[in-house]
Amino acid sequence: MQKQKEPLPILAIARAGIIAALYIAVTLVLLPVSFGPVQLRVAEALTVLPILFPEAIAGLFIGVFFANIFGGLGLADILGGSFITLVAAAVTYRFRHSIIAYLSPILFNAFLVSLYLHALFEWPYWLTVVSIGLSQTVVVFGLGYPLVRLLKKIQKS
């Protein structure tokens, strides 16, 4: 007799939905600075949440997918950005006990999102890499790292 898989707990599904909704809301509220080769996508602070919650992987993927629909950069950003986020989030989860967890959203976005932003905006590739990389670094370490520390403290209490 084969053991049946348990469905995802309701809390995990709700958390994924909340992460997706937060990502979309923050990106759209800050729409003028959330898109393009020079951006400060504050919602990217959430990309470190797979360190604590594996369901954040799906939440981030869905959040980026829908946020990018409103960004106006087309299918490259909608599909490309979502897939890059999915991979980076999985790597963040896999290496959640090391610095790689924080570096993966920075490096994946800097090098891969820059591929299509470079083409869409006709910016030099390496300038786009530096711009996106700096923006990601500021958000991930300036907001994401403190967020993870705070959530860890809350989980312990």
Buried (B, 14 or more C-beta within 10 A) or exposed (E): EEEEEEEEEEEBBEBBBBBBBBBBEBBBEBEEEBBBBBBBBBBBBBBBBBBBBBBBBBBBBBBBBBBBBBBEBEEBBBEBBBBBBBBBBBBBBEBBEEEEBBBBBBBBBBBBBBBBBBEBEEBEEEEBBBBBBBBBBBBBBEBBBEBBEEBEEEEEE
